[in-house]
Amino acid sequence: MPKPLHDNICDETLFTSLFEKHAKNLHNFLHYKFGEQLNPKDKVQEAFIKLWQNCGKIPSNKAKSFLFTTANNLMLNEAAHQKVVLKHQQIKPKHYTNESPDFVMEEQEYLQKLEKAIANLTEAQRTAFLLNRVEGKRFKEIAELLDISVKAVEKRIYGALKKLREDIKEL
């Protein structure tokens, strides 16, 4: 048996009257519950669209319940989505740089030259140089570690610097 005409939500006049009757209350409900950030006006519109799309399945006495449930679920989905968005905004990329690709490439080439030049130093020069420049040890500490005089440490480091300047012009 078909539904009576006055009970059919697909009728534009009945749908319009439902919209006029419930839209403001639905908006206020969503606004008070979730705030303005999740855009309750859009969710009210989406709820009414879903009601229109399902108008043949929903009796008019269940329309209000359908609207409020649908709009509430839309807002909950939006809130969950915003949490995910916020979480991903807080994660910083691991290899992020403001440098140009040319600069990054030149820097890598320079580091390769530097490593090669350091490898070409004598073992004594390399040891003294790395202890001083990488580990930050003073000449006196290096002398004690290597069991040599402070003058010998100075000579090794200055010799290493001279050789590095020759091998790499950019230093």
Secondary structure as GFF3:
##gff-version 3
##sequence-region A 1 171
A	DSSP	three_ten_helix	5	7	.	.	.	ID=ss1
A	DSSP	alpha_helix	12	34	.	.	.	ID=ss2
A	DSSP	alpha_helix	40	53	.	.	.	ID=ss3
A	DSSP	three_ten_helix	60	62	.	.	.	ID=ss4
A	DSSP	alpha_helix	63	90	.	.	.	ID=ss5
A	DSSP	alpha_helix	101	119	.	.	.	ID=ss6
A	DSSP	alpha_helix	123	133	.	.	.	ID=ss7
A	DSSP	alpha_helix	139	146	.	.	.	ID=ss8
A	DSSP	alpha_helix	150	167	.	.	.	ID=ss9
###
